[in-house]
Amino acid sequence: MNHKLIHMLGEAGFEFTPDVMHKLPEFEKLIRLEREACAKVCDDIDEEFAERGRATWCAAAIRARGQHGD
């Protein structure tokens, strides 16, 4: 379980009932999908403007956040 996610939800005022805890894996999945969609926007910028590499570092940084539990 992603401890940073739990911390953020606590800061947002969520109460950790059994129902909420049960749904956290699905919520994490949605976060991963949204993160990849954001990285894809960066990939598309490079392709659209034929400036390969300028936004690639941004896409890589977004994807790396998911690798480190951020």
N, C-alpha and C positions, 0 to 999 in steps of 0.2 A: 504494500500500500504506500502511496506517495505521501510522505509526512508533510511536505510543503503544501500539498493540496489540503490536507486536513487542517493545517495551521491557517491557511487562507480562508477556508470555510468558517472556521471558528471566529476569525476576525470579522467576517461578514455577518456573524450572529446566528449561524446555523446551530441547531441543537442536534447532538449526535445520538439520535434514537436508533434502535435496531433497523428500522426501515431506511433511514438515511444511510447508515453504514452499508446496508445491503446494496444500495444503488450507486455507491461510489465507483466501483469498477466501470460501470456503464458511463458515468460522468467523465471518468478519466479517458475513456475511449473517445468520447466526443471532443475532449480537449485536444487529443492527439490528431484527430481529423481536422480540426480547425487550425492547428499549428501547421499541418502539412498544406492546407489550403493557402495559408499566408506565405509559406515558402514557395509555393507554386506561382503566386503572384510575382515574386521576385524572379523566378525562372522565366516567366512570360515576358517580363520587362526586357531582359537580355535578348530574348528571341525577337520581340517586336521591334526593338530599336537597333538590332544588329550590332549591339555594343557588348558582345560576349565578355562576361567577366565582371562588369561593373556592379551588377546586382547579385552575382553568384555568391559573393562572400556573405551577403545578407541572408540568402536562402540557407546557406550552410550554417550560419549562426542560429537561425530559427530551428533548424533540424537538430542541432547539437543540444539545444536546451532540453529537448525530449530525451536525449541520451543520458543526461545527468540528473534526471529526476526533478528538473525545474518545471 
